[in-house]
Amino acid sequence: MAPITKEKIRKHVVNSTGLLAESIPVLAAFDTGMFGLAESFGLERVPNDVSANAKLFATGLTYAGMGYAFMAGRNLMRRVARIKEKTNEFLQWGVDALYCGALIL
């Protein structure tokens, strides 16, 4: 196993922060019924304190290593799909969306 360097720690923190910054607000809005989706599916909305505690727990897991595992899986998926930096953005987005969707299932 390669040694842990400042650069690896910095990359982990940046990747984890980016992952949380884009997902937490959207998930919190869905949790708390901001868009009215829960009621349309016959579900109760999640209380604000439960939603906040879930997001804090998810944040802890992400910084503790789940963010690294998520990014490693995403990078593997991109390698398997032969996605490069110069690949069409729409194709890159599609592969990332499939990966995230597969994890949710």
Residue, then its C-alpha position, 0 to 999 in steps of 0.5 A: m500500500a502506498p504511503i499517505t501523503k499531504e497531496k493524497i489527503r488534500k485530494h480526499v478532502v477536496n473530492s469529499t467536499g465536492l461530493l457532499a456540496e452537490s448532493i446534501p442540499v438536493l437530498a435534504a430538499f427531497d427529505t424534508g418535502m420541499f418539492g412535495l414529492a413525498e406526499s405525491f408518493g403517499l409518503e410522510r416527509v422526514p422531520n428536519d432534525v432527522s434529515a440533518n442528523a442523517k446528513l451529518f452521519a453521511t458527512g462523517l462517513t464520507y470524510a472517514g473513507m466512503g468518499y474515497a471508496f466512491m471516487a475509486g469506484r467512479n474512476l474504475m467505471r470510467r476506465v472500464a468505459r474508456i472515458k478520458e479527459k477529452t471525451n465528450e462531456f455528455l458521455q462523461w456525464g452519462v457514465d457518472a450518472l449510471y454509476c451513481g444510479a447503480l449505487i442508489l439501487 
